[in-house]
Amino acid sequence: MKAESYDALATLNRSFDAVLESMKTLHQEGVLSADFVEDQTVVTEELRAVINFMIAQRFTSRESEDCDHFGKMRSKIEEKRKLEATPTVAGQAHTLVPQT
């Protein structure tokens, strides 16, 4: 799920690049004026920046939540391992795995 979101963002940015390249090509072919391409490039780049900013904020929030969640899980694992290695009665280690 996470990879798909990052892939979608990359695809979105490649698509903006394609739009900009197509406008340059159309200018070179004499279809669009230099002024029009320049103006629309500014508009396109602003739109890209706004979209990227909004997405980056959401990604940051999601990654922060994941960091907290998985950090808590890791702490529980470490605590469990610490308990498993804690000495018990008569100096024997407490362990969940039967000793042979």
Buried (B, 14 or more C-beta within 10 A) or exposed (E): EEEEEEEEBEEBBEEBEEBBEEBBEBBEEEEBEEEEBEEBBEEBEEEBEEBBEEBEEEBEEEEEEEEEEEEEEEEEEEEEEEEEEEEEEEEEEEEEEEEE
